[in-house]
Amino acid sequence: MLVTKNLVPGESVYGEKRISVEGGVEGTKVEYRVWNPFRSKLAAGVLGGLDDIFVKPGAKVLYLGAASGTSVSHVADIVGPEGIVYAVEFSPRSGRDLINMAKKRTNVIPIVEDARLPNRYRMLLSIVDVVFADVAQPDQARIVMHNAAQFLKDGGHVLISIKASCIDSTIPPETVFASEVAKLREGNFKPLEQVTLEPYERDHAMVSAVYQRHAKKN
């Protein structure tokens, strides 16, 4: 079971189970939220074997494809009150849910915009430590590169959830994954890990990489 320490004790976000355990200050209880891998690609990546998601207390994270904020809320738990999650979602309907979630998790900055156009929200962001992308678009690698060029620090990390059928449904998923990793290399990323998201998501992989902003092209 995967859990995150609840940033807002007593509050659930999407009906997830909450668990209280002894161990707080002066005998108080600490509340954790169960992180459902069937509702979060990032959780699926963790349970799929990723050694490091680079999201830690105090980190600044750019989350592309935030949807209604289910997974974002757990990232907010992890980075804690000293961290920030910039959550970008294109759909106004999902964006409303995201904004409502952020009313109580004040370390989340909801941005209802198109991740393809990072210039539209550049005034809202500072330099980030991590970019997570789950936008399920054929040009996802390009979207990540554009956002990294604007906002990701040198030596920062990206995590990309790749849905093979969204990129090319006519070739094997493994071929799609290899092609996307090659694109990252071209964009000054050094791939670190790749795991499948089975059994939580079919034909998905999670790839992590480090950004080498000033790397020379071969």
Secondary structure by P-SEA (a helix, b strand, c coil): ccccccccccccccccbbbbbcccccbbbbbbbbbbccccaaaaaaaacccccccccbbbbbbccccccaaaaaaaaaacccbbbbbbbccaaaaaaaaaaacccccbbbbccccccccccccccccccbbbbcccccaaaaaaaaaaacccccccccccccccccccccccaaaaaaaaaaaaaaaccccccccccccccccbbbbbbbbccccccc
